[in-house]
């Protein structure tokens, strides 16, 4: 079974100059999910939305082509793809000739789908969108919409996840609201490099105590875990401590190596949250 310490993270490697699907390094989701009490089928819905800003290939005449890629990995897949391996795989397309952007898109979908199901039956494919240069102007910078928790002036003393900071007013009237913060920071599980992000928490149910929620978000500051697992931990902690009737947690992390990762998890079927690219991305 693949493990993070066996991946290419933090290691010096050469760059393949021709298409090589073997560079993709899948990691099982089950290991980290067991740590938050999720076994077997996930108890949430959602996806991991990757944006690749440095995507290119050659057309059949050898002329370079560029695009931005968006990859939507279903959270029910058995594996995620380790981020450095994805970057190396994408780089392997740079000097490879393709007949069309559609061929590139189909290749990406086939390879990524096979990787996240690790050779098993592909129950739901990875969604792939290619934004070509004529579409770049449609990519706007916006801020997340919601009540900004960062306005609160408070003491922060926890820098490892502290779910005991979470509470909700269970005896009062339920509310529906969206709370946001730009103070999410965690660290790569393998290299220890900082991962900076913004988080949006939309819910219905007992009103969550805002100061405790912000302190809880800050408590991830020295925590070592991949983006996807951090979002799942936040989701599960809020569910258990605050008991909302509906919950959606979305994080947008800043890019590294030309790729950003934006996981979201929801308690109920819904359309994918708007992929709002913020100023730090």
C-alpha positions as CSV (number, residue, x, y, z in Angstrom):
1,X,0.0,0.0,0.0
2,X,1.3,3.4,-0.9
3,X,2.2,5.7,2.0
4,X,3.1,9.4,2.1
5,X,6.7,8.8,3.3
6,X,7.3,6.7,0.1
7,X,6.1,9.4,-2.2
8,X,8.3,11.9,-4.1
9,X,7.4,14.7,-1.7
10,X,10.5,16.4,-0.4
11,X,12.8,14.5,-2.7
12,X,14.9,15.7,-5.6
13,X,13.6,14.2,-8.9
14,X,14.1,14.7,-12.6
15,X,11.4,15.9,-14.8
16,X,10.0,13.5,-17.4
17,X,9.8,15.2,-20.8
18,X,7.3,12.7,-22.3
19,X,3.9,11.6,-21.2
20,X,4.1,9.1,-18.3
21,X,1.0,8.1,-16.4
22,X,3.1,6.0,-14.0
23,X,4.2,9.2,-12.2
24,X,0.8,9.5,-10.5
25,X,1.1,8.3,-6.9
26,X,-2.3,7.4,-5.3
27,X,-2.6,7.5,-1.5
28,X,-5.5,5.7,0.3
29,X,-8.0,7.9,2.0
30,X,-8.9,5.3,4.6
31,X,-5.8,5.7,6.8
32,X,-6.4,9.4,7.7
33,X,-10.2,8.9,7.8
34,X,-9.9,6.2,10.4
35,X,-8.2,8.8,12.6
36,X,-11.4,10.9,12.6
37,X,-13.7,7.9,13.1
38,X,-14.8,7.4,9.5
39,X,-14.6,3.8,8.3
40,X,-15.8,2.3,5.1
41,X,-18.1,4.5,3.0
42,X,-17.7,8.3,3.8
43,X,-20.5,9.9,5.9
44,X,-20.3,13.0,3.8
45,X,-20.6,14.1,0.1
46,X,-18.3,16.3,-1.8
47,X,-15.2,16.5,-3.9
48,X,-11.6,17.8,-4.1
49,X,-11.3,20.5,-6.8
50,X,-7.8,21.0,-8.1
51,X,-6.8,23.9,-10.3
52,X,-3.7,23.5,-12.5
53,X,-2.4,26.8,-13.7
54,X,0.6,25.4,-15.5
55,X,-0.8,23.0,-18.1
56,X,0.7,22.6,-21.6
57,X,1.3,20.2,-24.5
58,X,2.3,20.3,-28.1
59,X,-0.1,20.1,-31.1
60,X,0.6,17.7,-33.9
61,X,2.8,20.3,-35.6
62,X,4.9,20.8,-32.5
63,X,3.4,24.2,-31.5
64,X,3.0,24.6,-27.7
65,X,-0.5,24.8,-26.4
66,X,-1.5,26.1,-22.9
67,X,-4.6,25.8,-20.7
68,X,-5.8,25.9,-17.1
69,X,-7.1,22.6,-15.8
70,X,-9.8,21.9,-13.2
71,X,-10.0,18.4,-11.8
72,X,-12.9,17.4,-9.7
73,X,-12.1,14.3,-7.6
74,X,-15.1,12.7,-5.9
75,X,-14.6,12.2,-2.2
76,X,-16.0,8.7,-2.3
77,X,-13.0,7.6,-4.4
78,X,-10.7,5.2,-2.5
79,X,-7.6,7.3,-3.1
80,X,-6.4,10.8,-3.6
81,X,-3.4,11.7,-5.8
82,X,-0.3,13.0,-4.0
83,X,0.2,16.6,-5.2
84,X,3.8,16.5,-6.3
85,X,3.2,13.4,-8.3
86,X,0.3,15.2,-10.1
87,X,2.6,18.1,-10.9
88,X,5.3,15.7,-12.3
89,X,2.6,13.9,-14.3
90,X,1.3,17.2,-15.8
91,X,4.8,18.3,-16.6
92,X,5.2,15.0,-18.6
93,X,2.6,16.4,-21.1
94,X,4.8,19.4,-21.9
95,X,6.6,17.8,-24.9
96,X,4.0,15.3,-25.8
97,X,1.9,15.8,-29.0
98,X,-1.8,15.6,-28.9
99,X,-4.3,16.0,-31.8
100,X,-6.6,18.3,-29.8
101,X,-7.5,19.7,-26.4
102,X,-10.3,17.1,-26.3
103,X,-7.7,14.4,-26.5
104,X,-5.8,15.9,-23.7
105,X,-8.9,16.2,-21.6
106,X,-9.9,12.5,-22.2
107,X,-6.3,11.4,-21.3
108,X,-6.4,13.4,-18.1
109,X,-9.8,12.0,-17.2
110,X,-8.8,8.4,-17.9
111,X,-5.5,8.6,-16.0
112,X,-6.8,10.5,-12.9
113,X,-9.9,8.3,-12.6
114,X,-7.8,5.1,-12.7
115,X,-5.4,6.6,-10.1
116,X,-8.1,7.6,-7.5
117,X,-9.7,4.2,-7.7
118,X,-6.3,2.5,-7.7
119,X,-7.0,-0.2,-10.3
120,X,-10.5,-1.0,-9.0
121,X,-13.8,-0.3,-10.7
122,X,-14.2,3.4,-11.5
123,X,-17.5,4.2,-9.8
124,X,-17.4,7.9,-10.6
125,X,-14.9,9.5,-12.9
126,X,-12.7,12.5,-12.2
127,X,-14.3,15.5,-13.8
128,X,-11.9,17.4,-16.1
129,X,-12.4,21.0,-17.4
130,X,-9.9,22.7,-19.6
131,X,-9.9,26.5,-19.8
132,X,-8.3,27.6,-23.0
133,X,-6.6,31.0,-23.4
134,X,-9.7,32.7,-24.9
135,X,-11.5,31.8,-21.6
136,X,-8.8,33.1,-19.2
137,X,-10.5,36.5,-19.0
138,X,-13.5,34.8,-17.4
139,X,-11.5,33.8,-14.3
140,X,-12.3,36.6,-11.8
141,X,-10.8,37.3,-8.4
142,X,-13.5,37.4,-5.7
143,X,-13.8,37.0,-2.0
144,X,-15.8,34.3,-0.2
145,X,-19.2,35.5,0.8
146,X,-20.3,35.2,4.5
147,X,-19.7,36.6,8.0
148,X,-16.0,37.1,8.4
149,X,-14.8,35.6,11.7
150,X,-11.4,37.3,11.4
151,X,-13.0,40.6,12.6
152,X,-13.1,39.1,16.2
153,X,-10.4,40.3,18.6
154,X,-9.6,37.4,20.8
155,X,-6.8,35.3,22.3
156,X,-5.5,32.2,20.5
157,X,-3.6,29.6,22.5
158,X,-4.2,26.3,20.7
159,X,-2.1,25.3,17.7
160,X,-3.2,21.7,17.3
161,X,-6.8,20.8,16.4
162,X,-8.9,21.4,19.5
163,X,-12.5,20.4,18.9
164,X,-13.4,21.2,22.5
165,X,-13.4,24.9,21.5
166,X,-16.5,24.3,19.4
167,X,-20.0,24.9,20.8
168,X,-23.5,25.9,19.7
169,X,-26.5,27.4,21.2
170,X,-28.7,24.3,21.3
171,X,-31.4,25.9,23.4
172,X,-32.0,28.9,21.1
173,X,-33.7,29.2,17.7
174,X,-31.8,27.5,14.8
175,X,-30.1,29.7,12.2
176,X,-28.9,29.4,8.6
177,X,-25.6,31.2,7.9
178,X,-22.2,31.1,6.3
179,X,-19.1,31.9,8.3
180,X,-15.7,32.5,6.7
181,X,-12.1,32.9,7.7
182,X,-8.8,33.4,6.0
183,X,-6.7,32.3,9.0
184,X,-6.6,28.6,8.2
185,X,-3.1,27.2,8.1
186,X,-1.8,23.7,8.3
187,X,1.4,22.0,7.3
188,X,2.2,19.3,4.7
189,X,2.1,15.8,6.3
190,X,5.5,14.9,4.8
191,X,7.6,18.1,4.2
192,X,6.2,20.3,6.9
193,X,5.8,23.2,4.5
194,X,3.0,25.6,5.4
195,X,-0.4,25.3,3.6
196,X,-2.3,28.5,3.7
197,X,-6.1,28.6,3.1
198,X,-9.5,30.2,3.5
199,X,-12.4,28.3,4.8
200,X,-16.2,28.7,4.4
201,X,-18.6,27.0,6.8
202,X,-22.3,27.0,5.7
203,X,-24.8,25.4,8.0
204,X,-28.3,25.2,9.4
205,X,-29.0,24.4,13.0
206,X,-28.0,25.6,16.5
207,X,-26.0,28.8,16.1
208,X,-22.3,28.1,16.3
209,X,-20.4,30.2,18.8
210,X,-18.1,32.4,16.6
211,X,-15.2,33.0,18.8
212,X,-14.7,29.4,19.6
213,X,-15.0,28.5,15.9
214,X,-12.3,31.0,14.9
215,X,-10.0,29.7,17.7
216,X,-10.7,26.2,16.4
217,X,-9.7,27.1,12.9
218,X,-6.5,28.8,14.2
219,X,-5.8,25.6,16.1
220,X,-4.8,23.8,12.9
221,X,-1.7,26.1,12.6
222,X,0.9,23.5,13.6
223,X,-1.1,20.5,12.5
224,X,0.4,18.2,9.8
225,X,-2.2,16.8,7.4
226,X,-3.1,17.0,3.8
227,X,-5.7,19.6,2.6
228,X,-8.4,17.0,2.0
229,X,-8.0,15.5,5.5
230,X,-8.0,18.8,7.2
231,X,-11.4,19.7,5.7
232,X,-12.8,16.3,6.6
233,X,-11.6,16.8,10.2
234,X,-13.2,20.2,10.4
235,X,-16.4,18.8,9.0
236,X,-16.5,15.9,11.5
237,X,-15.6,18.0,14.5
238,X,-18.3,20.6,13.8
239,X,-20.9,17.8,13.1
240,X,-20.1,16.1,16.4
241,X,-19.8,19.2,18.6
242,X,-22.4,21.5,17.1
243,X,-24.9,19.0,15.6
244,X,-26.1,21.1,12.7
245,X,-28.9,19.7,10.6
246,X,-27.1,20.7,7.4
247,X,-23.4,21.5,7.0
248,X,-21.0,22.3,4.1
249,X,-17.3,23.0,4.7
250,X,-15.2,24.3,1.8
251,X,-11.5,25.3,1.9
252,X,-9.5,27.1,-0.8
253,X,-5.8,26.7,-0.4
254,X,-3.1,28.9,-2.0
255,X,-1.3,27.3,-4.9
256,X,2.0,25.6,-4.7
257,X,3.9,24.5,-7.8
258,X,1.2,25.8,-10.0
259,X,-1.6,23.8,-8.4
260,X,-4.2,24.8,-5.7
261,X,-6.5,22.3,-3.9
262,X,-10.0,23.2,-2.9
263,X,-11.9,20.4,-1.0
264,X,-15.5,20.6,0.1
265,X,-17.6,18.3,2.1
266,X,-21.4,18.4,2.6
267,X,-24.0,16.6,4.7
268,X,-26.5,16.7,1.9
269,X,-26.8,16.5,-1.9
270,X,-26.1,19.9,-3.4
271,X,-24.5,21.5,-6.4
272,X,-20.7,22.1,-6.2
273,X,-20.1,25.4,-4.4
274,X,-19.0,28.2,-6.6
275,X,-15.3,27.9,-7.4
276,X,-14.5,31.5,-6.4
277,X,-10.8,32.2,-6.9
278,X,-9.6,34.5,-4.1
279,X,-6.8,37.0,-4.2
280,X,-4.3,34.7,-2.6
281,X,-4.8,32.1,-5.4
